[in-house]
Amino acid sequence: MVYLGGHPPPSPQEGKKHFQKYMEWPHSLGDAAISPANPLKNTHSIHSDSTVTPGGTTTMSGFTILEAESMEAALEVAKTCPFLDVGGSHEVSELIQKPG
């Protein structure tokens, strides 16, 4: 589950309230949250000509790895994430395990 976009809460008080809600969310998932709430920062892009520029080409700001029985189950979990409360969105993908 990838985190996209979002807006900071409008006040420090709202920020604390949202952060608390967000920190409680992975705990509510139990064992399904394999690697919850991995924020990304200091993104750089490496282009096909090997040049490097600061910043990303997407609004991806983090990810969570979930274990779910199906894509539908993973989507239902993603719908409960408090990141949606701050205008963010998610992309949910299946992680393919490589052999070996």
N, C-alpha and C positions, 0 to 999 in steps of 0.2 A: 504494500500500500504506500503510494508516494503522495507526499503533501505538496500542493500547488497553491501559490498565491497567498491570500489572507491579508488581514490588516491588523496592526497593533490595536489593542483595546484603547478606548478614548481617554482613560485616566489611569494613574497608578493603582488606584483601588480596584478598578475593573480588571486591570492586568493581574493583580494578585488573585482575584476571584477566579478569573479564567485559568490561571496557572494551576491553582488548586484543583479545579475541576478536571483539567487536562492530566494532572498527575494521578488522580484517582481512577481515570479511565482505564489505563493499562492493567491496573490491579484488579479491576472488575472483570477483566477477560480471563484471569487465571492462567492456566497453562497454554492457552491459545496464543498469548502474546510471547512469541519466541524471542523477538528483539524489538521491544517497543521504543517509540519516541527517539529516533536517531536524527537530531538536527544537523543540518549542513551549513557551513559558512566558508568564507574565503574561496569561493568557486572561481575557477579559471577554465577557459575553453582552449583546447588544443585543436587547431584547424588542420585540414588536409595537407597544407604546405608546411606543417610543423611550427607555424607561428603560434604564440600563446598570447591570449588577451585576458585581462581580468574580467570577471563576471561570467554569468552563464547565458545560455541561449533559451532557457526555459525559466519558469518561475518555481522550479522544484526547490523546496526548502528542507526536506527531510524524508524519512521513510520509517515504516514499521513492518516487521516481518511477522505474519500471523500464520497459525496453523488452523485450517478449516477443512471440513468434510467435503465442501464443494465451493465453486465460485459464488453461488447464490448465498451460501452461509458467510463467506468472506465479505460480500457486498453488504449484507445485513450488519455485520460488525462495523464496517467502515461508516455506515450511516449513523452510528452512535458516537462517533468521535467528536469531541468538543472543538476541534479545528474548524469544523463547518460553521460554528457559532461566530467566528471572526472573519467570515467571508471567504474562507479557503475552500478548496475542493480536493478530491482524491482521484488518483488513477489506481485501480486495483488490477494486478496481474498475477498470473500463476508463475511461480518460480520453478523452473525445470531443473531437476537434478541430473547432472551429468553422470554417466556410468563411471565406475571406478573410484 
